[in-house]
Amino acid sequence: MPSGLMIIGLVLILLGWLVQLYYSAVRKILALSLKFVMIYVVGCILLVIDGLQTGNTLIWILNLVIAVIALVAGFFAKKARK
């Protein structure tokens, strides 16, 4: 049975993608949204915490790697906007 942190993390990731879709499709801004990156990273961190609590090592390591990659992508997206 999924835990509360897993559900919240996945919902945040979904909301992050909806924000990115809004910026891309509606506002026609194709650059990576920093709001998307932050919401996505928070969702991944919640999944890392859930993986640690459930003892699922592979899941928390993969989610941590994904969160770091998203932060790096957000850093370069912010750097490109200046």
N, C-alpha and C positions, 0 to 999 in steps of 0.2 A: 504494500500500500504506500503510495507516495506521501512524503511528509509535507508539512506546511511550507517549509523553506523551499522545497523543490517546486511546489506549485507557484509560490510568489516569484521565485527566480525565473521560471518559464514564462509567467505572465508579464514580467518586466521585459524580458527579451522580446516577447510578442509586441508589447507597446513600443519598444524601441524601433522595431521594424516598421510599425505603423507610422511613427514619426518620420522615419527615413522615406517611406513611401509617399507621405504627404509632401515633404520637401521636393522629392523627385518628380512626382506625377502632377501635383496641383500647382506648386510654386515654380516648377521647372528649374529648380536649383539642383544640379546633378552632383555637386560636391558632397562629400561625406558630412553629415550633420553632427556637430559636436554633442547635441542633445541625445541623438541616437547612441553615440559612443558611450556616453556616461550611463544612460539607462541600461545599455547592453552589458557594460562592465559590472554594474551593481547586480544585475541578474546573474551573471557568471559567478560573482563572488558568493552570492547566496547558494548557488549550486555547489561551489567548493566547500562551503560550510556544511551543507547537507551531506556531501560525500565524506567529509571528515567524521561527522556524527554517526553515519551509518557504517563506517569502516570500509567504504568502497574506494580503495586507493587509486585505481586506474581512472575512475570518474573524476575525483577531485583534482588529480594531476592534469588531466586533459582540460578540464574547465579552467584551471589556473593558467595553463598555457594559452588558452583562448582569450582569457581576460587580459593577459599581458600583450598579446598580439593586437587586440582591440585598442588598448591604451597607446601602443606604438603607432597604430594607424591614425588614431585621434590626434596624437602629437604632430604627425606629419601633415594631417589635414589642417590643423590650426596654423602650422608654420607656413603652409602654402597660401593661406588667406591674407597674410600680411602684405 
